[in-house]
Amino acid sequence: MAVTRRFFLKSSGVAMASLAAAPSFLKRVALAQNYTGPDRDRPILIAIFQRGAMDGISAVVPFGDRNYASVRPQIAIQSPSRGATDTAIDLDGFFGFHPSLAPFKPVWDQGHLAVVHAVGSPDNTRSHFDAQDYMESATPGNKGTGEGWLNRYLQSRRDPKASPFRAVSLTANLPRTLMGTAPAVAMTNINEFGVRAGQGGGQVASGFEELYQQSMTDVLSGTGQEAFKAVKMLKKANPQQYTAANGANYPRSPFGNALLQIAQLIKADIGIEVAFTDVGGWDTHVNQGNGRGQLANRLQDFSQGIAALYKDLGDRMRNVVVITMTEFGRTIRQNGSGGTDHGHASCLFVLGAAVAGGKVYGQWPGLATEQLYEGRDLTLTTDFRNIFAEIAARHMGASDLNAIFPGFSPDPKNFRRFLARS
């Protein structure tokens, strides 16, 4: 069957699989056509968004605060008790992990996992959509920002020889934080990434490549071959034959699968610098649970996945930092449905060999009524932009922080210093 330009443009049987905005991606791939290979010591950032607002008070439990248990009569996590189950895992005599975060404890003990508590956005919105948008753009309160902070980071460190897979999101659509003029790709499955055919099978895919060889004046001129080169580069990950290393056992969940594929892409040495994924299910208005229940199940999947990623990457964690985030926290007091409502500050996790771990960072504001934000929420003591800026500067090597965080001007004096080395 002869493949014509008209056939390609109209046929629904040919598509770039699992791409966010395929035409835009094709144009961007051309910008990276001179990629010459990976730098195995290049810093890598893995960003994970917990969408729905995780309850930081239950995830990292302030059992040492005398006001904690009284405001949560049914859902408080019990203080650590030797030999007991479903109690907090003691970290420092004041804070403890939720029991479902047990997979994190060995990484904590190795000094490669840190917590920043009472962190979040200075904006007081309790809208999931707005708060996520503000966090991903890193411009709280400003709905007019056109680009995400991670894309601005990529723009600030342009590299004409960068891989077309410099920034990859394991999500169905490109996340807000990677939107902008710098190249970024979204995919849900490495196996499905590429040029696929419908009724025409491989013949159509072959015709697609030939078509672009002839289309030097087309709007996508010159990008067709680069797209195929990018697909071939990605296939180096050998997704169908991949086996996790070091006994890593990823949970069989969408989140676990996303992290497994991020590990594949990093090990394939295709030039990844930023990887992103997200995980939902944190909006626990009803039946949140305590040591067991709805939140416990989410935390188990979350911690098992990240712990497996850490184990799987092994010595590659020397140049990888994992940062988690959530749009806001939840109310200190439980509601009448055994859950918690939209709050203010929460906590986040930072993991990697470069992390000065085994410590909870940040100023604890206290849980007495007079210490709460608006009398109901954990008060914010660390602006999330200082966390992102510290990673951008001290891990990723960014120098122009004002360009990455417009209207903020990050001050290193406000960094929490959770990275052991710059």
QUIDA-V271967 format. One record per residue. N is the residue number from 1. RES is the residue in three letters. SS is DSSP state (~ for helix, > for strand, _ for the rest). D_CENTER is the distance of its C-alpha to the mean C-alpha in Angstrom with 1 decimal. Layout:
BEGIN
N_RES_SS_D_CENTER ; N_RES_SS_D_CENTER
END
This chain:
BEGIN
1_MET___44.0 ; 2_ALA___43.8 ; 3_VAL___40.5 ; 4_THR___41.0 ; 5_ARG_~_38.8 ; 6_ARG_~_39.8 ; 7_PHE_~_38.9 ; 8_PHE_~_35.4 ; 9_LEU_~_34.7 ; 10_LYS_~_36.1 ; 11_SER___35.2 ; 12_SER___32.4 ; 13_GLY___32.7 ; 14_VAL_>_30.7 ; 15_ALA_>_27.0 ; 16_MET_>_24.1 ; 17_ALA_>_22.1 ; 18_SER___18.5 ; 19_LEU___18.2 ; 20_ALA___17.1 ; 21_ALA___20.3 ; 22_ALA_~_22.1 ; 23_PRO_~_24.9 ; 24_SER_~_22.6 ; 25_PHE_~_20.7 ; 26_LEU_~_24.2 ; 27_LYS_~_25.3 ; 28_ARG_~_22.3 ; 29_VAL_~_22.8 ; 30_ALA_~_26.3 ; 31_LEU_~_25.1 ; 32_ALA___23.6 ; 33_GLN___26.6 ; 34_ASN___27.7 ; 35_TYR___24.8 ; 36_THR___26.8 ; 37_GLY___24.5 ; 38_PRO___21.7 ; 39_ASP___21.9 ; 40_ARG___20.9 ; 41_ASP___20.6 ; 42_ARG___18.3 ; 43_PRO___15.4 ; 44_ILE_>_12.0 ; 45_LEU_>_8.7 ; 46_ILE_>_5.6 ; 47_ALA_>_2.6 ; 48_ILE_>_1.9 ; 49_PHE_>_4.7 ; 50_GLN_>_8.0 ; 51_ARG___10.3 ; 52_GLY___13.9 ; 53_ALA___14.2 ; 54_MET___14.1 ; 55_ASP___17.5 ; 56_GLY_~_16.9 ; 57_ILE_~_20.7 ; 58_SER_~_20.6 ; 59_ALA_~_17.5 ; 60_VAL_>_19.0 ; 61_VAL_>_22.6 ; 62_PRO___25.0 ; 63_PHE___28.0 ; 64_GLY___30.0 ; 65_ASP___30.1 ; 66_ARG___33.4 ; 67_ASN___32.3 ; 68_TYR___29.3 ; 69_ALA_~_31.2 ; 70_SER_~_33.7 ; 71_VAL_~_31.3 ; 72_ARG___29.8 ; 73_PRO___32.8 ; 74_GLN___31.3 ; 75_ILE___27.6 ; 76_ALA___27.6 ; 77_ILE___26.5 ; 78_GLN_>_29.6 ; 79_SER___30.1 ; 80_PRO___29.9 ; 81_SER___33.1 ; 82_ARG___34.2 ; 83_GLY___34.4 ; 84_ALA___33.0 ; 85_THR___30.2 ; 86_ASP___27.7 ; 87_THR_>_27.9 ; 88_ALA___25.5 ; 89_ILE_>_24.8 ; 90_ASP_>_26.3 ; 91_LEU___24.4 ; 92_ASP___26.8 ; 93_GLY___29.4 ; 94_PHE___27.8 ; 95_PHE___24.2 ; 96_GLY_>_23.3 ; 97_PHE_>_20.5 ; 98_HIS___20.8 ; 99_PRO_~_22.7 ; 100_SER_~_20.0 ; 101_LEU_~_17.8 ; 102_ALA_~_20.6 ; 103_PRO_~_18.5 ; 104_PHE_~_16.9 ; 105_LYS_~_20.4 ; 106_PRO_~_21.4 ; 107_VAL_~_18.4 ; 108_TRP_~_19.4 ; 109_ASP_~_23.0 ; 110_GLN___22.3 ; 111_GLY___21.0 ; 112_HIS___17.6 ; 113_LEU_>_15.6 ; 114_ALA_>_16.0 ; 115_VAL_>_15.5 ; 116_VAL_>_15.9 ; 117_HIS_>_17.8 ; 118_ALA_>_19.2 ; 119_VAL_>_16.4 ; 120_GLY_>_15.4 ; 121_SER___16.9 ; 122_PRO___20.6 ; 123_ASP___21.1 ; 124_ASN___22.7 ; 125_THR___21.6 ; 126_ARG___21.0 ; 127_SER___20.0 ; 128_HIS_~_16.6 ; 129_PHE_~_16.7 ; 130_ASP_~_17.8 ; 131_ALA_~_15.6 ; 132_GLN_~_12.4 ; 133_ASP_~_14.0 ; 134_TYR_~_15.1 ; 135_MET_~_11.9 ; 136_GLU_~_10.3 ; 137_SER_~_13.7 ; 138_ALA___14.2 ; 139_THR___17.7 ; 140_PRO___18.4 ; 141_GLY___21.5 ; 142_ASN___21.7 ; 143_LYS___21.3 ; 144_GLY___22.8 ; 145_THR___20.0 ; 146_GLY___19.7 ; 147_GLU___16.7 ; 148_GLY___13.1 ; 149_TRP_~_12.7 ; 150_LEU_~_10.8 ; 151_ASN_~_13.6 ; 152_ARG_~_16.1 ; 153_TYR_~_15.0 ; 154_LEU_~_15.7 ; 155_GLN_~_18.9 ; 156_SER_~_20.0 ; 157_ARG___20.0 ; 158_ARG___21.5 ; 159_ASP___22.6 ; 160_PRO___25.2 ; 161_LYS___24.8 ; 162_ALA___21.0 ; 163_SER___19.9 ; 164_PRO___19.3 ; 165_PHE___16.0 ; 166_ARG___14.9 ; 167_ALA_>_11.7 ; 168_VAL_>_10.6 ; 169_SER_>_8.4 ; 170_LEU___9.2 ; 171_THR___10.2 ; 172_ALA___13.8 ; 173_ASN___13.6 ; 174_LEU___12.1 ; 175_PRO___9.8 ; 176_ARG_~_11.6 ; 177_THR_~_9.7 ; 178_LEU_~_10.9 ; 179_MET___14.3 ; 180_GLY___17.2 ; 181_THR___19.8 ; 182_ALA___17.9 ; 183_PRO___17.3 ; 184_ALA___14.2 ; 185_VAL_>_14.2 ; 186_ALA_>_12.8 ; 187_MET___14.1 ; 188_THR___14.1 ; 189_ASN___16.4 ; 190_ILE_~_17.5 ; 191_ASN_~_21.0 ; 192_GLU_~_21.4 ; 193_PHE___20.3 ; 194_GLY_>_23.5 ; 195_VAL_>_26.7 ; 196_ARG_>_28.1 ; 197_ALA_>_31.5 ; 198_GLY___33.1 ; 199_GLN___36.8 ; 200_GLY___37.4 ; 201_GLY_~_35.3 ; 202_GLY_~_34.8 ; 203_GLN_~_37.8 ; 204_VAL_~_35.8 ; 205_ALA_~_32.9 ; 206_SER_~_35.6 ; 207_GLY_~_37.2 ; 208_PHE_~_34.0 ; 209_GLU_~_33.9 ; 210_GLU_~_37.7 ; 211_LEU_~_37.4 ; 212_TYR_~_35.1 ; 213_GLN_~_37.4 ; 214_GLN_~_40.1 ; 215_SER___38.2 ; 216_MET___38.4 ; 217_THR___38.9 ; 218_ASP___36.4 ; 219_VAL___33.5 ; 220_LEU___31.1 ; 221_SER___33.7 ; 222_GLY___32.6 ; 223_THR___29.1 ; 224_GLY_~_30.0 ; 225_GLN_~_30.7 ; 226_GLU_~_27.5 ; 227_ALA_~_25.6 ; 228_PHE_~_27.4 ; 229_LYS_~_26.8 ; 230_ALA_~_23.1 ; 231_VAL_~_23.3 ; 232_LYS_~_25.5 ; 233_MET_~_23.2 ; 234_LEU_~_20.3 ; 235_LYS_~_22.9 ; 236_LYS_~_23.2 ; 237_ALA_~_20.4 ; 238_ASN___23.1 ; 239_PRO_~_21.0 ; 240_GLN_~_24.0 ; 241_GLN_~_25.2 ; 242_TYR___22.0 ; 243_THR___22.5 ; 244_ALA___20.1 ; 245_ALA___21.7 ; 246_ASN___22.9 ; 247_GLY___23.3 ; 248_ALA___19.6 ; 249_ASN___19.6 ; 250_TYR___16.5 ; 251_PRO___17.0 ; 252_ARG___18.4 ; 253_SER___16.0 ; 254_PRO_~_13.8 ; 255_PHE_~_10.7 ; 256_GLY_~_12.7 ; 257_ASN_~_13.7 ; 258_ALA_~_10.4 ; 259_LEU_~_9.7 ; 260_LEU_~_13.4 ; 261_GLN_~_13.2 ; 262_ILE_~_10.6 ; 263_ALA_~_13.2 ; 264_GLN_~_15.9 ; 265_LEU_~_14.9 ; 266_ILE_~_14.6 ; 267_LYS_~_18.0 ; 268_ALA___19.5 ; 269_ASP___19.6 ; 270_ILE___19.1 ; 271_GLY___17.8 ; 272_ILE___14.0 ; 273_GLU___12.8 ; 274_VAL_>_9.3 ; 275_ALA_>_7.0 ; 276_PHE_>_4.2 ; 277_THR_>_4.5 ; 278_ASP_>_5.7 ; 279_VAL_>_8.7 ; 280_GLY___11.8 ; 281_GLY___15.0 ; 282_TRP___14.9 ; 283_ASP___17.7 ; 284_THR___20.5 ; 285_HIS___23.6 ; 286_VAL___25.9 ; 287_ASN___26.5 ; 288_GLN___23.5 ; 289_GLY___25.3 ; 290_ASN___25.6 ; 291_GLY___25.4 ; 292_ARG___25.3 ; 293_GLY___24.4 ; 294_GLN_~_21.7 ; 295_LEU_~_19.2 ; 296_ALA_~_20.2 ; 297_ASN_~_19.3 ; 298_ARG_~_15.8 ; 299_LEU_~_15.3 ; 300_GLN_~_17.0 ; 301_ASP_~_14.8 ; 302_PHE_~_11.7 ; 303_SER_~_13.5 ; 304_GLN_~_15.3 ; 305_GLY_~_12.4 ; 306_ILE_~_10.8 ; 307_ALA_~_14.4 ; 308_ALA_~_15.3 ; 309_LEU_~_12.7 ; 310_TYR_~_14.2 ; 311_LYS_~_17.6 ; 312_ASP_~_17.3 ; 313_LEU_~_16.3 ; 314_GLY_~_19.2 ; 315_ASP_~_20.6 ; 316_ARG_~_17.9 ; 317_MET_~_15.8 ; 318_ARG_~_18.3 ; 319_ASN_~_16.3 ; 320_VAL_>_12.7 ; 321_VAL_>_10.7 ; 322_VAL_>_7.6 ; 323_ILE_>_6.6 ; 324_THR_>_5.9 ; 325_MET_>_7.4 ; 326_THR_>_9.8 ; 327_GLU___12.3 ; 328_PHE___15.3 ; 329_GLY___17.2 ; 330_ARG_>_20.2 ; 331_THR_>_24.0 ; 332_ILE___25.6 ; 333_ARG___28.4 ; 334_GLN___28.1 ; 335_ASN___29.5 ; 336_GLY___32.4 ; 337_SER___30.3 ; 338_GLY___28.9 ; 339_GLY___25.5 ; 340_THR___23.9 ; 341_ASP___23.5 ; 342_HIS_>_21.2 ; 343_GLY___21.3 ; 344_HIS___20.1 ; 345_ALA___18.4 ; 346_SER_>_16.1 ; 347_CYS_>_14.5 ; 348_LEU_>_11.3 ; 349_PHE_>_11.0 ; 350_VAL_>_11.0 ; 351_LEU_>_12.0 ; 352_GLY___13.9 ; 353_ALA___17.6 ; 354_ALA___17.6 ; 355_VAL_>_16.7 ; 356_ALA___19.8 ; 357_GLY___18.9 ; 358_GLY___21.1 ; 359_LYS_>_21.2 ; 360_VAL_>_20.2 ; 361_TYR_>_19.9 ; 362_GLY___21.0 ; 363_GLN___24.2 ; 364_TRP___24.9 ; 365_PRO___26.6 ; 366_GLY___28.4 ; 367_LEU___28.9 ; 368_ALA___32.5 ; 369_THR_~_33.1 ; 370_GLU_~_34.0 ; 371_GLN_~_30.7 ; 372_LEU___28.5 ; 373_TYR_>_27.0 ; 374_GLU___29.5 ; 375_GLY___31.0 ; 376_ARG___28.2 ; 377_ASP_>_24.8 ; 378_LEU___23.2 ; 379_THR___24.0 ; 380_LEU___21.4 ; 381_THR___22.2 ; 382_THR_>_19.2 ; 383_ASP_>_17.9 ; 384_PHE_~_14.1 ; 385_ARG_~_15.1 ; 386_ASN_~_16.8 ; 387_ILE_~_13.8 ; 388_PHE_~_11.9 ; 389_ALA_~_15.4 ; 390_GLU_~_16.1 ; 391_ILE_~_13.2 ; 392_ALA_~_14.3 ; 393_ALA_~_17.9 ; 394_ARG_~_18.3 ; 395_HIS_~_15.7 ; 396_MET___15.3 ; 397_GLY___18.9 ; 398_ALA___18.8 ; 399_SER___22.2 ; 400_ASP___22.4 ; 401_LEU_~_20.1 ; 402_ASN_~_22.2 ; 403_ALA_~_21.3 ; 404_ILE_~_17.5 ; 405_PHE___18.1 ; 406_PRO___21.3 ; 407_GLY___23.5 ; 408_PHE___22.1 ; 409_SER___23.4 ; 410_PRO___21.3 ; 411_ASP___23.8 ; 412_PRO_~_23.2 ; 413_LYS_~_25.5 ; 414_ASN_~_22.9 ; 415_PHE___20.3 ; 416_ARG___19.9 ; 417_ARG___20.4 ; 418_PHE___17.9 ; 419_LEU_>_17.9 ; 420_ALA___21.0 ; 421_ARG___21.7 ; 422_SER___21.1
END
